[in-house]
Amino acid sequence: MRPTDIEALIAVGRPTVAPDGSFAVFATSRPDISANRNVGQLWRIELPSGEAHRLTRGVADSSPRLSPDGRRVAFVRGDAGGKPQIHVIAASGSEPVQVTDAPLGVGAFAWSPAGDLLAFTARIPEQGRYGSVEGLAAEAESPRRITGVRWHANGIGYIADRPAQVFVVAAPDLGSEPAYAPAPEPQGGSSAPAPRVPAEARQLTSGELSHDGVVFTADGSEILTTTDEIERERRDLRSPLIAISVDGTGERVVLPATLSIADVAVAPDGSIALLASDAGADGTDFVAPGVALWILEGDGPRRLTDPETIDLGEVGSHITAVGDDFLVQNRTRGEVHLLRVSRDGAAVRLRRGMEVTGHGADAAGRRIVCAVATNRSAGELLLLDADGVDARLLTSFGDAASRAGFVVPRELEVTAPDGYRVHGWVATPEGDGPFPVLLQIHGGPYASYGIHLFDETQVLVDAGYAVVYCNPRGSAGYGRAHGRSIRGRMGTDDLVDVLAFLDGAVASDARLDGGRVGIMGGSYGGYLTAWTIAHDHRFAAAIVERGFLDPETFQGTSDIGSFFGDEYVGTDPAAIRAQSPMAMVGRVDTPTLVIHSELDFRCPLEQATRYYTALRRQGTEAELLVFPGEDHELTRSGRPRHRVERFEAILDWWGRHLPV
C-alpha cells in the first residue's frame, strides 16, 4: 500500500448488541486526507443476516451504546465547537438529539438500567481557563501553581485545573417537541444564540479528584466510578472504587485503593466485576502488570483469572457480562483471543487467529458480536454463538485494503544465542530480491506486534523493503516473566532478541540482503533503536521516533515520568546511565533521522532535541523532523496529512540511505 492508502484502513469500534440479539450497532473510523481528520459514522447490522446500513451521517460519530430496551442509541458527536457531546437517536434511525453541552466535552457515559438517565464524566475548567471567560486567550490566563508530582497528560495537556466530574442527565424523549434556541433580545442580546439542549445535567461530584468511568449499579440507585488524585506527594497507580448516589445524597467506598482498576462491569445479578492489577505495596509496580478479572464479594475482591498465564491488559480491553459469565480479551503471541470466564474461574477460548478489539452480546449471551482485526483487514465484525463454535464475518471492510495492495507476513520463530525463542514475522515484497531489510521495533515495552494489517509495515514493503519485526523479551503476550525480564536491565535481553531475530530472518530467506539493513522504532522502539546503533554498527541508517532517550530528564518532563523510569531503569544514577541511550550517544556513527511530535507529553520533545543535538555536535549525520500540533499518538490517530507526510519523509530517508 502507498502512504495515501491509509484512507482504506477502516477501524471498527466496540459493538453494542440489542437485548434480544436481533441487531447490533457499531461505529467505523478511517483517516480522510481531504478532511484531514478521522471520519466515521454509526452502522446498524441485522443479526444473523449481516444486512447493514449507516445509522448516522455525522463527521465522526463514535462510541454507540444501546439503551436497556434496545430502542435508542446514545453516542458521541462533536458539537458546533468540535467538543464531543452525547447525542441520542432511535435505534431504527431518526434525527439525533444533543443531550449534553459540557464546556470541554464528555468522557465516559452509560445508560441507567431503566433507560431514563445517562451518566457521564466531563472535565470542568477552573474559572478563567480554557475559554470559560470570553475573549481571554490561553496566553493571557493566570499562572498555574503546581504543588504535586503530576500535572499533565499526553493528549490532554494540563489536568489539575480541569478535573473530570460525574454528571447525570435525563434521557431525551425522542417523540417530544424539539428544543428551540431563544431568539435574541431587542437590546443587548446575542445575534447568534447557542442551540439549547433539552435537559440540564446534574453534577454529582466536585473538588480536586478526577473521576474515570461510569457504570450504574443493577438497581440504578448508584453510579460506580474510580477516582484519581491529580496531585500528591508521590504517584500511586491504585484507585478506589466509589459508588455515588444518583439522588446526590452522598457516596461510599466500594473497594479501597488496593488495586489498579482498568474497567468495571455490573452483571445482571448485581455482581461487580473488575479488570485490575496489583500495583504492589508502593502502588507503582506496573511492569507487565498482570491485569486479571476480579469479582467483588462480601470479603473483598476474588481473582478469577491467572495473570501469569492470561493477559487481560490489552489497550481497550473491557468486560462484557453475559448471564453469570464474563467476556474478556486475552493477548497472546500476537493475537487477542476472546475468553468466556465463569464465576469459578474456568476460562474458555471462543476465538483465535485474529485480534479481538471489542465485544458485545445479547442479554442471554447467545449471540456475541466482536470487532476484530486480521492479517487482511483493519476491522471487521464477527458473529459468534455462545460457545464460539459457529462463527462468521458479517462485514467486508477489508476489501478496500485488499484493493490498495498488501502482503501477508510470514510467521517466524528463531533461537537467540542464550537459547531463548523469539517470535515474530517477516514481510517481503514480491519477486526474487535481493531486498534491503528493515528491522522494526515496537513501543511499550510491554506491548506487542500482532497479526493485524499494519500500515507501517505495508508501506515499507510496497516500497521494496523486506521488513522483520518481533516481540523480544519485555513484550506482552508471552507470560509475565517474559514481560518483566528487562526490568532494571533495559537494553540487554531485548537487544539480544531483536538482533537474533534479524539474523534468523535473513538466514531463513535468501532474498533478504543481510548486508544492507536499516533499523527503526517508536517510543520504547525509539529507545531500543537508539540503544542498538550505539552497540551495533551494521546499519546503513536508523529512524528514532518519539523515543524514551534520556531517563534522567524523563522523570521531570513526561506525564508518566514520576514512575515509568523508576520501575524500568531504577533509581540508582549509575544504573540509569548504564541503560540510557543519551549516555551512549557518543558511540553512534549511524546516520539517524529523529522524528517527534511537538505536543508529545509521553516522551517529551526535549528527548528528541537533546539527542539530535548531541548527534550533530559530534559530527554524526542526523536530521530532525518535528510535527506541530501532534502528540504521542501521531502514527495511530494523528492528522491524516501529517501521517502521509511522515510516511513520505521515512521513504525519502530510506531512499537516500538504503535505496532499493
Beta strands, then each sheet from edge to edge (+ up, - down):
strand 1: 11-12
strand 2: 16-17
strand 3: 23-32
strand 4: 37-39
strand 5: 42-46
strand 6: 52-54
strand 7: 62-66
strand 8: 72-78
strand 9: 84-90
strand 10: 97-98
strand 11: 106-111
strand 12: 117-123
strand 13: 152-153
strand 14: 157-158
strand 15: 164-170
strand 16: 202-203
strand 17: 210-216
strand 18: 222-228
strand 19: 241-245
strand 20: 251-255
strand 21: 260-266
strand 22: 272-277
strand 23: 292-297
strand 24: 300-303
strand 25: 320-322
strand 26: 325-332
strand 27: 335-341
strand 28: 347-351
strand 29: 355-361
strand 30: 367-374
strand 31: 377-385
strand 32: 391-393
strand 33: 410-415
strand 34: 421-427
strand 35: 435-441
strand 36: 466-470
strand 37: 512-522
strand 38: 542-545
strand 39: 592-597
strand 40: 622-627
sheet 1: 1+ 3- 2+
sheet 2: 1+ 3- 4+
sheet 3: 1+ 3- 5+ 6-
sheet 4: 7+ 8- 9+ 10-
sheet 5: 11+ 12- 15+ 16-
sheet 6: 13+ 14-
sheet 7: 17+ 18- 19+ 20-
sheet 8: 21+ 22- 23+ 24-
sheet 9: 25+ 26- 27+ 28-
sheet 10: 29+ 30- 31+ 32-
sheet 11: 33+ 34- 36+ 35+ 37+ 38+ 39+ 40+
end
